[in-house]
Amino acid sequence: MIASPPWATRAFLLAAALLLAAEIVARLGFASSVDGRFDYGYHPTAGFQETPDGRVHLIRSGGRRFFPQSYSIQRPTGTFRILVLGDSVPRGVSVDLAYGGQLAALLRARGTPAEVWNLCVPGYGARRVQTVLRQALHYSPSLVILHLNNSNEFEDERELRRSQEFAGWHPKNWLMKSFLFRRLYEAKTEQVAWKLLPESIRARQGVNDADAEIAASMNASLARQWEERVRSETRKSVGLCDERGVPILLVTQATWSTQSGARRIQDAGLAELAQSLTNRHIAWVSMLETLREGDLPSLFADASHLKPPGHSLMAKALLRTLDATALLETRSGRQDTGRSLTR
């Protein structure tokens, strides 16, 4: 009789079976949560859940904290479909109160059937915004509103490193291919190590994001690299829309502060980028120019995020720009057919 290996005890085999069962349950029962979970926003289709009834549901999955929304995959005939992409600023506090939702409401109020998809995710920089855009363009938008901000490149870079941490099939990565073990590792890092380690150790290990981001922003070479990335990725995003015949409204971020009792609002140099991209199919709305004459404390929730009245002013400025540039009529976008997640 062949003796069992010393490790093959009943307790070990039972534990292994339970872990395997838990892994199967997690992957089958919570597939939408598992899909792209450790891509940290770089998974191409995370957050877009298509169903056999011809609808696409925007869900919180794979590092994409979309507002829950549901739309027809095929754009309804005669409907002006607006996609808004960016970070937490255009996201707003809700789909309806954000400037994209208010713009759609203004269009409907004057008889234009319109719907808005709020595809904005907090902390997304130019590269992850483009990842979302590539998938979103399959849904035949009539207009893309692209909110430009250059303050999220640290997060984009950090999450890219995290997504690549256990890439490949080297034996050292095998354990982390398990959803359960990877989730435990993530929780240990975020909920234990990042919170319980002494400040000096956290700084050395690069987990003190606030300090690390400040240090990175003061690195002139790195700042120039990130600025160029914003420019390069934004041009690529504009090119993707142009290939599909989709008009674009660029919105440039503005921030405000009080210095020596005086209120100061600025756009961090984004105006030059937006202006260089405008043509008869690409228009530009500046937050700085739209809001500078208003009562800034009543329009801004903090240095960069808007209150609903600020979003309302932006929506009206967007509508004026649509009318002035005729983007409502110039291009309709190419109509896709079929299910897009299988492409």
C-alpha positions, 0 to 999 in steps of 0.5 A, spaced: 500 500 500 502 506 497 503 511 503 500 518 503 504 524 503 505 527 510 502 533 507 495 530 505 492 529 512 484 529 512 484 536 515 489 539 509 484 536 504 478 539 507 481 546 508 483 545 500 476 543 498 473 549 502 478 554 499 476 551 492 469 551 493 469 558 496 473 560 490 468 557 485 462 560 489 466 567 489 467 567 481 460 564 479 456 567 484 459 574 484 462 574 477 460 582 476 464 584 482 470 579 480 470 581 473 476 586 473 477 587 480 484 587 480 485 591 474 484 598 478 480 601 472 484 598 467 480 593 465 477 594 458 469 593 460 469 593 467 462 596 470 459 595 463 454 589 464 450 587 458 444 583 458 440 579 453 434 584 453 438 589 449 440 593 455 447 595 458 447 596 466 453 601 469 455 598 475 460 598 480 465 593 479 473 592 477 475 599 480 469 603 476 464 606 481 459 608 476 453 611 478 448 605 477 444 606 471 441 602 465 440 604 458 438 601 451 445 598 448 442 601 441 441 608 441 433 609 441 431 613 434 431 620 435 435 620 441 441 625 443 445 620 447 450 624 451 456 621 454 460 624 460 467 622 462 472 625 467 473 624 474 469 626 481 468 633 478 463 632 472 460 626 476 457 630 481 453 628 487 448 624 482 446 623 475 441 628 475 444 634 478 451 633 475 452 638 469 451 632 464 444 630 467 442 638 467 444 639 460 440 633 458 434 636 462 435 642 458 435 639 451 428 635 453 425 641 456 425 644 449 423 638 445 429 634 444 429 627 446 436 626 450 439 621 455 446 622 459 450 617 461 455 619 467 461 615 466 465 619 471 469 615 476 473 619 482 480 619 481 481 617 474 486 621 470 487 621 462 489 614 461 483 611 465 478 615 462 480 613 455 480 606 457 472 607 459 471 611 453 474 606 448 468 601 451 463 607 451 464 609 444 461 602 442 454 605 444 453 610 439 453 616 442 451 623 439 456 627 443 462 626 448 463 631 453 470 630 456 472 633 462 479 635 462 483 635 469 491 634 470 490 633 478 489 625 477 495 622 474 498 620 481 492 615 482 493 613 474 500 611 475 499 608 482 493 604 480 497 601 474 503 599 478 498 595 482 494 592 476 501 589 474 503 587 481 502 580 480 501 579 472 504 573 468 504 566 471 511 566 474 510 561 480 511 566 485 504 569 482 500 563 482 497 564 489 495 571 487 491 568 481 486 566 487 480 571 488 480 570 495 487 570 496 488 577 492 482 580 496 485 578 502 492 581 500 489 587 498 485 588 504 491 587 508 495 592 504 489 597 505 485 596 511 491 594 516 498 596 513 496 602 510 492 604 517 497 601 522 504 602 520 508 607 523 508 614 519 515 613 518 515 606 515 509 608 511 512 613 508 518 609 506 514 603 503 510 609 499 503 607 502 502 614 504 499 617 498 498 624 501 505 625 502 507 621 496 503 625 491 505 632 494 512 629 493 511 627 486 507 634 484 514 637 487 518 633 482 519 638 476 521 632 471 515 628 473 510 633 473 512 635 466 512 627 464 504 627 467 503 634 463 505 631 457 501 624 458 495 628 459 496 632 453 498 625 449 492 621 452 487 627 451 489 627 443 488 620 443 481 620 446 479 626 441 482 621 435 478 615 437 471 620 437 473 623 431 474 616 428 467 614 429 464 621 427 462 623 434 463 630 436 466 632 442 465 638 448 471 639 452 471 642 459 477 644 462 477 644 470 478 650 474 480 651 481 479 657 486 482 659 492 482 665 497 489 669 497 490 675 502 482 675 502 482 675 494 478 670 491 483 667 485 480 662 480 485 658 475 485 653 470 492 650 471 494 651 463 488 646 460 486 652 456 492 651 451 490 644 450 483 645 449 484 651 444 489 647 440 484 641 439 478 645 437 475 645 430 468 644 427 467 638 430 470 639 437 468 645 442 470 647 448 467 650 455 472 653 460 469 652 467 474 658 469 470 663 464 463 660 465 464 661 473 469 667 474 464 672 475 459 668 480 459 667 487 465 662 488 463 660 495 456 658 492 458 655 486 464 650 489 463 645 494 471 645 495 477 648 491 475 644 485 468 640 486 461 644 484 455 644 488 449 643 484 448 651 482 455 650 479 453 644 475 447 648 473 451 654 470 456 649 466 450 646 463 447 652 461 454 654 458 454 647 454 447 648 451 449 655 449 456 652 446 452 646 442 447 651 439 453 656 437 457 651 434 451 646 431 454 640 434 447 638 435 446 637 427 453 636 424 455 629 426 450 623 429 456 618 430 456 611 427 451 606 429 453 600 432 450 593 432 450 587 436 453 586 443 459 590 444 462 586 450 464 580 445 468 585 440 
